[in-house]
Structure formats: structure tokens, C-alpha cells
Amino acid sequence: MAVSPESVKQLLDSQDLGDRLRAMNQVRELEDKGVALELALKAIDDPNARVRYSAVSQLDTLGGQDLNTSLNVLRDRLLNDPEPDVQAAAADCLGALKLTDAFADLAQVYHSTPEWLVRFSIIATLGELGDPRSFDLLKEALESGSELDKTAAISSLGDLGNPQAIELLVPFATNPDWQIRYRVVQALAKLGGEQARTLIEQLAKDEVEAVSQEAKNSL
């Protein structure tokens, strides 16, 4: 049977979890993205976390149909959802949609949540969010966060594009973890400038081929 808004809505109204999960997969097939957004929003408050996660995750592509509604819904899920996966997905989408009005909420949750996944998702999305206020929070994550937070912060600092980040990245250019050095190369290449180029030239001589090759490709 062909997928239609009516058939998806019928599945969403089902008491069967499998039906509702199938409905969320079918939302992706709908040509009318405005209608698809309405149906995704209908599932945002589903009692099952898997359905809510699927609904929230789709707002990164559908949310542009109504940014104000998307902001309110994603902010609510970030602050109030009991499931960390759903909170993390909300953070991801806020960044993807560049909803800078949610920056204060992202910072608040970063400082208050005990969930590593939520913290990581917030730091990872700040570069894409593109809000200049993110710089200080990324600096904080780089200096005192977990190893995962630091790795995400390096990438986000590159995406954010503030040249002041270069000074923060200098110590990480010699980090014993080659994957961190690899991320540093990528961030420096985005930031540009003479100091960044000098560091990249040093990393082009890195003992790990993946790092040195990435640096050479960036020069």
C-alpha cells in the first residue's frame, strides 16, 4: 500500500509500538515536508522513547518548515525529556537548524546534566550552531571536560571559526592521542592564518600517517 499522510497518521494513532515506529520511518517518504513535519510533531510526546527519538531526529531536515515551532519543541525536549538519547537528538537538531535562541538552554543543560551523551552532543553541535557565545563554553569543555568533550570541542572550535581558538589548540597539537591531533589539523585548516599554517606544517611531520597526510592535504 502506498504511503500517504492518512496511512501514517493511522499508524501513529495505533496502540502498537511497532506501528508507531513504522509510521516514523514512513514520515521520511512523504513528499509534502510541511505535512511530514506535522506528523513528526504529533509523535514528539509519544510515551515511548524510541518513537520520540525518531520524531526529534527528523526535525533536522523537517524543522526548517516552521523554525519557531521547531525551536519550542526542541527546547522542551532538551530540557524536559527523561531519555538522554532524546535530549541529545534535540541538541543535535538545534545546531543543525542554527537556532541560536536556544544557546542559553544548551549551556544550562551542559552544566547541569550528569549524562555524558547529552554533554557530548551539546559540545559537538555548537560549531554548527554558529553562535559566537559558544566560544567560551567550548573553551571550558576543552580545559575541563571529559576526553570526549575535548575531542568534540576541538572540532566545534574549527567550525565556529573564531581565530582566537588557535591559541587554545596549540597544546593539543602534541597530544599523545593521534586522533586528537588529527582533529586539531582539521580545525586549524578551517581557522586558517599564519599561526595555524605553522602548526599544520609541524603536524605534516607527525609519526602517524593519518595525521601527517591530513596535514599535508590541508597545506
Residue pairs with C-beta under 8 A, 6 or more apart in sequence:
1 7
3 26
3 29
3 30
5 30
5 32
5 35
5 39
7 26
8 23
8 26
8 27
8 30
8 39
9 23
9 39
9 42
11 19
11 20
11 22
11 23
11 26
12 19
12 20
12 23
12 24
12 39
12 42
12 43
14 20
14 23
17 48
17 50
17 51
20 43
20 46
20 48
20 51
21 50
21 51
21 54
23 39
23 43
24 40
24 43
24 51
24 54
24 55
24 58
25 54
27 36
27 39
27 40
27 58
28 36
28 58
30 36
30 39
33 61
33 62
33 65
34 65
34 66
36 58
36 62
37 59
37 62
37 63
37 65
37 66
37 70
40 55
40 58
40 59
40 62
41 55
41 69
41 73
42 55
43 51
43 52
43 54
43 55
44 52
44 55
44 56
44 73
44 77
45 52
46 52
46 55
49 81
49 82
49 83
49 85
49 86
52 77
52 81
52 83
52 86
53 83
53 85
53 86
53 89
56 73
56 74
56 77
56 86
56 89
56 90
56 93
57 89
57 92
57 93
59 70
59 73
59 74
59 93
59 97
60 92
60 93
60 96
60 97
62 70
63 70
63 74
63 93
63 96
63 97
64 70
64 97
67 97
67 99
70 93
70 97
70 99
71 94
71 97
71 99
71 101
71 102
74 90
74 93
74 94
74 97
74 99
74 102
75 90
75 94
75 102
75 105
77 86
77 87
77 89
77 90
78 87
78 90
78 91
78 94
78 102
78 105
78 106
78 109
79 105
79 108
79 109
81 87
81 90
84 113
84 115
84 117
84 118
85 117
87 109
87 113
87 115
87 118
87 121
88 115
88 117
88 118
88 120
88 121
89 121
91 106
91 109
91 118
91 121
91 122
91 125
92 121
92 124
92 125
94 102
94 106
94 125
94 129
95 124
95 125
95 126
95 127
95 128
95 129
96 125
96 128
98 128
98 129
98 130
99 129
100 129
100 130
100 131
103 129
103 131
103 133
103 134
106 122
106 125
106 126
106 129
106 137
107 133
107 137
109 118
109 122
110 118
110 119
110 122
110 123
110 137
110 141
113 119
116 146
116 148
119 145
119 146
119 149
120 146
120 148
120 149
120 152
123 137
123 138
123 141
123 145
123 149
123 152
123 153
123 156
124 152
124 155
124 156
125 156
126 134
126 137
126 138
126 156
126 160
127 134
127 138
127 155
127 156
127 157
127 158
127 159
127 160
128 156
128 159
130 159
130 160
132 160
132 162
134 156
134 160
135 157
135 160
135 162
135 164
135 165
138 153
138 156
138 157
138 160
138 165
139 153
139 168
141 149
141 150
141 152
141 153
142 149
142 150
142 153
142 154
142 157
142 168
142 172
145 153
147 177
150 172
150 180
151 179
151 180
151 183
154 169
154 172
154 180
154 183
154 184
154 187
155 183
155 186
155 187
157 165
157 168
157 169
157 187
157 191
158 165
158 186
158 187
158 188
158 189
158 190
158 191
159 190
161 190
161 191
162 191
163 191
163 192
163 193
163 196
165 187
165 191
166 188
166 191
166 193
166 195
166 196
166 199
167 195
169 184
169 187
169 188
169 199
170 199
172 180
172 181
172 184
173 181
173 184
173 199
173 202
173 203
174 181
175 181
175 184
178 206
178 208
178 210
178 211
181 203
181 206
181 208
181 211
182 208
182 210
182 211
182 214
184 199
184 203
185 200
185 203
185 211
185 214
185 215
185 218
186 214
186 218
188 196
188 197
188 199
188 200
188 203
188 218
189 196
189 200
189 218
197 219
200 215
200 218
200 219
201 215
201 219
203 211
203 212
203 214
203 215
204 212
204 215
204 216
204 219
205 212
206 212
206 215
